[in-house]
Amino acid sequence: MRRIFMKASNKEASAPVARPTIAIMQMTRLGDLIQTAQAIETLKTTHPHYRVVLIARLQFAKPLGFLLNKYFDHIYTLDTASMFQDSETVGLSKPLSGLNAFLSEVKSEKIDVLVNLSFSKSSSHLASLIPAVHKVGSYHDHNNKVVMNDKWSQMLYSTVMRGALNPYSLVDLFKNIVGIKAHEPARSTKTNDQRANIIVIHPFASSERKAWKAEKWVEVIYKTLKENDKQTVTIVGAKNEILKAQVITESPLLKQFSSRLLNVTGKTSLEELSQVVASAKLFVGHDSMVGHLAAIHNTPSLTISLGNVRPHETTPYQANAYNIAPRTKCFPCFPSDDCAYTQCHHDIPYQLVSNIIKQLTSGAPIDAEWMKSSNSSFHLSSVNFYRSRFQNGYFTLDNLIDTQLDINDIFRTLYKVTWSFVLSDVEDSHPFPKLSPSTHRDLLDAMTGLQHLFELSEFGQKYSRYILEEISSSTPSISKIKEYSKKIDEIDHLQRMVQKTSPYLAPIIDYFTVRKGNLFGENVVKLTESSYYCFEENAHLSSVMYELVQNTIAEYKIIGSKTKTRSDLNK
């Protein structure tokens, strides 16, 4: 593409060279927009000659204009709130008029690539209405069928949208979908002494299950202010969180600290809030867009993950961000799951959170040794505590509590190595996960499931090849082609049966299902060839994962035999 533009400029030196235009569609909320901006920041750094425009909802893009304008050449906004106002009484004429006006404006752009980063039905339909030379992400074709051709979008849909085994930060997934090489963001850093003695706390979240009750926050703030008379706490939040903030600040326990407890909930614009976070010594809060603002400014952060929050996906995208999460068996849940007791809220002790805040504000490092020596083993027993870093350009969380990983953490590590190798041809090395007898059994079960997946994929390739051979024969038999096609349908069904017995293999099986739903080709031959390559890739995924599981189990046995030998010698 670059050579084409260079030839054009040589031919007519005075003519302006057209810049390739990439349109990024992000129709979801504030936090997703900030994470999208973080992904595009790298694109603008590595490819400054690209014109990058954003398509977003007005109610979310407008308050973030101070940030988004740094990374996007133009922002097209859809005012959905105004469009659908009174639609139940006045009908669809107003929404249709607003949509047509928006599309008319967007169509003025000559879009080379449209990238849909919001995985919803409405965004897929909208993407189908916007003309572009190429489209990435989900959109609807002329037959109203959902199309998703790129592998990283398929992977995101198969993992993020379906379960809790996604090993990647959403920012890294957005980068992979856009086609940006993994790269650690360059951030200006302030020393601890250069920051104000302010701890910004955002004790709220988008849903009740993702946030502590006020009582726990009162305890944390009380302990923090009592133990450090130089610190000030600033509580931030939106206008709809004003009453919740008052419950905290008006607690009798905090009355003695009123001069060092500032409540600006509902009183700041997002730009003003961003400035407050930028100068703070520490941000503490639940999963929200405020934490992502902290990452933009490289402000140290501590996130308390609860409910359906997935730390590996949404921890603020910066090095040395901290995240504390419960080891509750049902964590993380789905928003649709029933939860009357919220056990995960009780499994994170406020005493531990307060101790971590004290260490972070002092500027002293937090490592595995400090966690073990300075905190109660009782408090540590119910949590995972992560610190972020970048490895090979990818965001990674390390657990600082020396414990055997749960099965989800183990599979996330294995999947990260697998996806990186198969989809990006990148060898992402990690130490072998520590196993327990329970996780060892789970991995043995997974090996059986992986064997079945590999064998089924081999059969899928065989019958796809049979169909191609039959079609290319001098007298193709329709009955034979139908017979082989039926065999392939049976293989697809058997793969779904494997998922029931080996649920930790769901990402591979779901990815295969999405791939099969997006086969290339306009005729039987091309579709069958695409099916063959789909089974081939599935066999490759199963083989790589099998080898990783096998090596992890072998390492566990070696460690176990060494431990047994030492025990026998001690006797």
N, C-alpha and C positions, 0 to 999 in steps of 0.2 A: 504494500500500500504506500509506503514511504517513497519507493522508487517512482511510482506513478505520479505522485505530487511533485517530485523533483523534476521529472520530464516536462510537466506542464509549466513549471516556473521558468525552465530554460527556453521553452518555445516562445513564451511571451512574458518577458521579465516584468513588465508593468502590471500584469494581471494578478490580483490577489489569489493566493492559494486557498482553496476550500479546506476548512479544518474538519476532520472526522468528528461526527457528533454522536455521542452516547447519551441516551435518555435513561435515567434511573427512576423506576417507579417504586415508591415506598408509601403505601396508603395507610399504614398502621400508625401507632401512637408515638409519643415524644421520644421514649427510650429507643425505639427502633430507628427513628430518624437520626438520632445522635450516633448510634452504632453504624448506620449507613454512611454518615459523614466521615466517621473514622476510617471506614474502608476506602472511601473515595479520596481521602487525604493522600493515601499512598499512590493512587492512580494519578493524581494531579502532580505529584512530585516526580514520578518516573516517566510520565507522558504529558508534559505541560502543553504540547501542541494539540491535545484533544479538547474539544468543546464538550463539556459535561453539563447536562441540564437535569433538573429534578422535577418529577411529577408527584405531588403530594396533596393531602387534604389541607385546606386553608386553616382550619382550627388548630392544627399542629405545626404547620410550617411557618405561619406568621409569627408566633411568639419566639420561634427559634431562628428568625431571620438573621440576627446578629452573628450566629454561628454558621448557618447554612450558606450565607452569601460569601463566606471565605473559600468554600470548596466547589460551589456550583456557579457556572456562568449565567444561568438563568433558572428561575423557579416558576413552574406552572402550577397553580393551585386550583383545586376543585372544591367549591364551597358546598359541601354536602349538607351541612346543617341548614343553610338558607334554602337550598334546592328542595329539600323534603319537608320544610316547614309548612304546615297546614295541608299537606298532600292528601290526607284522609278526607278532607272536606272539599278541596278545590280540584282534586284529581291529579293526573300525571302531566298536564300541560306545562306546569312550572318546572318540574324536574327535567323533562325532556328539553325544554327551552334552554335551561342552564347547562345541561350536558352538551347540547349542540354548540352553544357558544364556547364552551371549554374546548371541545374537539376542534372547532374552527381555529382557535388560537394555537393549539398544539400542532395542528397540521401545517402551520406556517414554517415549522422546523423541518429541515430535510434530515431525518433521523437515520443514521447508518445502522445503529444497534439499539434496540429497546430491551432493557433488562428489568424484568419484574421481580422485585425482591420481597413482595408481600404475597403470601400464599393463601389467598382467599378466593372464593368464587367470584365476588364482585370485581376484584382486581384482575382476574383472568379474563372476564368479559370486557373490562375496560381496555386491557392490553390488545384485545382482538380488534378494537375500533380505531386504534392508533396506527397509522401507516409507518412502516420501517422496513429497511432492506433486510435486516435480520432481527430475529426475536429470541431472547433468552429468558428462561423461566416459564411459568405457565401462562397460556393463552388459549382461546378457543379458535378452532379452524372454521372453514366455511360450512362444515357439517355439524357445527356446535359441539364438537368433541374437544375435550381438554387435551392440549398438546404440551409436552415438556420434554424437549429433546436433549438438553445438555445434562451431562452425568452428575455434576455437583448439585444442580437443582433437584434432580431425582433422588440423590443421596439425602439432601436436606428434608425433602418431603417424606422419605422413607424412615427417617430417624427422629428428627425434631418434632414432626407432626404426629408421630406414632408411639413414642416411648421415651424412656429416660436413659438410653444408651449412647446418645450423641456425645462424642469426646471433644468437639470443637466449640470454640467461642463463636457466637453468631457473626462477629466481625470477620473472623477468618473464613467462615462459610460464605459471607457476602463477597469477600475478596476472591475466593475460588470461583464463584459463579461468574463474577465480572471478568475474571481472567487475570487477576493481579497476583504477581509472585509474592509468596509469603515474605513479610518484611516487618521487623520491629519498628514501631512508630518512633520518630525522633521527637523528643519532648524537651523543652527547656525546664531545668530543675532548679528549685529553690532549696537552700539548706533549711534545716529546722529552725535556725536562728533568724532566718529571713522571713519567716512566717509569723503572723499574729498569733497571740495565745488564745486562739478561738477554736473550739470544737463545734463544728456544724453537725447537728443531729436532725435527721429526717425520720421520725418514728412512725411513718405511715407507709401504706402501699396501696396498690390498685384494688386489692380485695382483703377482707378481714383475715382470711386464713394465711396470708403472707406477712402479717404484722403482729407483733406482741401487743398485749393489752397495755393500757396506760401504766398499771401498777409496776410492771417490770421496768419500764423506762424511768419511772420515778426513782426506783432503787438504783439504777445505773447512774443517773444524773447526780443523785445525792452522794453516792460514794465517790464519784469523780470530782465533784466540787469540794467535798470535805477533805480529800487527800491532797489537793493541790490548790492553794489559795491564789495562785496566779492565773489559773485557767478561767475562761469565760465560755459558757455554753450558749449557742444560738440555735433555736429551734426554727426550722423552715418548713414550709408546706404551702399547699394551694388554698384557695378561698373556701373550698368545701371541707377543709380539714381544720378550720379555725376552732370549732367547738372541741374537737379531739385534743388540740394543742392546749386549750384552756384547762382541760381536765388534768393535764400533766403539770402545767406551770402553777396552777392554783392549789396544788397539793400542800397540806400543812407541813409535810416533811421538807419541802423545798423553800418554805417561807424565809428562812434565815439566809438563803443565798439569792434573794431577789435582785440584788445589785449586780450579780454575775450571771444571771439567767435572762437572756433576751429572747423574746418571742416575736418573730417577724412573719409568722404564718399568714398567708393571704395578703401581705403588705408589699411584696416585691414583684417586679416583672421577672421573667426568666433571665433577662440580661443582667439585672441587678443581682439576682440570686447567683448567677454564674460568677460575678465579681466577688461576692461574699465567699463562695467556695474556693475561688482561686487564691485568696489570701489566707485561708484557714490553715491551721496546723494539722487538722485531721477531720475527715468526714466519717460519720458513723450513721448507719441506717439500714433499712431493708432494701430489697431489690427495687430500684426505681430509677427514673431518668436523672435524679440528682447525683447518684453514684457515677453515672456515665459522664456527667459534667465534671465531676472530680477527676476522672481519668483524662479528660481533655486538657486540664490544667496541671496534671501530674500531682494532684493533691493526695497525700496518703489516705487510704480508705480502709474501713472495716465494714464489711457487709454481713448482715445476719440473715441467712437464708431459711425460709420457712415455707410450709405448704407445698405449692406446686412449682416453686422456684428451683431451677437447675443451675447450681453454681458454675459448672463447666461451660455453660452457654452464656451466662449473663453477668459474671463477675466483671467489674470495671476493667476495661482493656488497657492495662498498664502493668509494668513490672512492679513487683512488691506490693500488690494489692492483696488484702487479707479477706478471707471469707470463713465464717464459722457456720457450720451446718449440723443438724442433728443426725444421729445414727438411727433414728426411728425407722422401724422396718418398712413402713408405708411411705417414707419420704424418698423422693418427691412424688406427690400424688398428681392426679389430673384435676383440672378445675371442676369437672363433672362428678368427681367422686364424693360420696357422702362422708362427712367428717363432723361429728358432733362434739368430740372431746379435744381435738387438736393436740394430740400427745407431743408432737414435735415442738410446740411452743414451750412445753415444760421441760424438754430434754436439753435445752440450752440454759445453763445457769447464769444468772445476771452477775454473780460474783466473778466468774471467769471473764465475762465481757468487760467488766470494770477493770480487772487486772491487766487485760490486754490493752485497753485504752491508756492506762497509766504508763505502760511500757512504751507504747507508740509515741505518746506526747513527749516523753523524755528524750526521744531521738535515739534510744538504744535499740539494737537489733532484736528481732524475735526469731529464734531458731528452735530446732527440736530439743536441744539441751535446756534452753530456758523454759520451754513449755513443760518439760518433765520436772525440773528442779524448783520452779516457782509457782506451781499450781497443784491443787489437790488432785490426786489420781481419781477420786470420786467424781469430781467435776469433769475431768477429761474423758471418763469412761463412756459418756453418752454423746460425744460430739466428734466431728472431724474438723480440723482446722487447716485451712489451705493458704499457701502463699504463691503468688503468681510469678512467672518468669516467661521468657521467650526462648524456645528451642527450635533451631532451623527456621526462625521467622514466625513460628506458630505459638500462640498463647497456650501456656501449660500451667496447671495447678499441681503443686506438691503438698502432700499431707504432712504437716509438721508433728503430728502425733504418731509416734512409732508404734504402729499396731498392724495387725493383719487386715488387709483390705477386704471390704465386703465384695460380693460377687459382681455388683454393678460397676464398681470402680475397676475391678480386674478386667471386665469385658470392655469397658471404655478404653483402657490402655491398649488392649489387643486390637480393638477396632480402629484406633487412631493409627497404629502401625499398618494395618491392613488397607484402610481407605487411602492413606498417603501413598502407599506403594502401588496399588492397583489403579487409582484414578489420576495420580500426579506423577507416578514413577519416582517418588522420593522415598529414600530409606530413612525412616524416623525411628531411631533407636531409643529404647527405654530399658531400665533395669527390670529383671524378672519380678513380677508381683509376688509378695509373700502370701502363701496359701495356708489355710487352716484345713483340718479334716473335712469340714463342710464344703468349703469352696473347691477342695480337691475332688470331691464327689461330683460337684456341679460341672467341673471341667471334663471329667470322665464321661458324663452324660452328653456333654456338648460334642465330644469327639465322636461319639456314636452318631449323633445327628448330622455332623459334618460329613461323615462317611456316606450317610444316606444321601445328603445333598449332592455330593460329588458324583455318586453313582447315577442319581437321577439326571444330573446335568449331562453326563456322558451318554445316557440313553436318549436325552433330548437332542443332542448333537447327531446321534446315529439316525434317528427317525427323520430329522430335518434333512439329513443327507440323502436318505432313502427317497424323500419326496422330490428333491432336486434331481436325483438320478432317474426317477420315474418320468418326470416332466420332460427331461432331455432325451428320453428313449424314442425310438422311431414310432412305437405304438403305445403311448402312455395310457395307463389304466386308471380311470376315474375312481373305481372301487378301491384300488390299492392306495391311491392318494388319500381318499377319505379314511381308510383304515389307519394309515400312518398318522394322519391328523388327529384321529381319535386317541391314538397312543400318546401323542403330545399333550392332549387335554388331560389324560389320566396322570401324566407326569406332573403337570401343573397342580393338579388336585393333591397328589401325594406330597408335593413340596409343602403345601399348606398344612397337611397332616403332621409333617415333621415339626412345624412351628408349635403345634399343640404340645408335643412331647419335649421339645427343646426351645422354650420361650426366649432364651438369650440369643438365639440365632435369628430372631425376628427381623433385625435390620437387613441381613443378607436376603432373606426371603421376600421382605417387602420391597427391597430395591429391585430384585428380580421381577416382581410383579409389576412395578412401575415401568421398568425397562420393556417388559413384554407388552405393556399397554401403549408404548410409543415406538413401535417398530417402524422402520423406514421402508418405503416402497409403494408403488402404485399397482403392482400386479403380484400374482402368486409367487413368482420366482424371487422377486426382490424381497418380499415379506418373509419368505422361507429362509433366504440367506441371512436376513436380519435376525430371525429367530435362532438360527444356528450360532451366530456370533454372540447372541444373548446367553444361550446355554454355555457357550465356551467361556464367557466372562464369569458366569456364575460358578463354573467348575474351578476357575482360577481363584476367585474369592474364597471358595470353600477350602481349596488346597492351601492357600496362604494362611488362613485362619487355623486350619488343622495343624499345620507345622508349628505355629506360634503356641497353640494350646499344648501340643505334644512336648515342646521344649520347656514350657513353663512347668509342666508336671514332672519332667525329668529333673529339672533343677530342684524342685521340691523334694524329690526322692533322695537326691544327692545330699542336700542339707540335712534331711532326716537321718540318713545313714551316718553322717559325720557326728550329729548330735548323739545318736545311739552309741557310737564308738567311744566318744568322750565319757558318756555316762557309765559304760562298762569299765573303762579304765579307772574311773573314780571309785568304783566299787572295789 
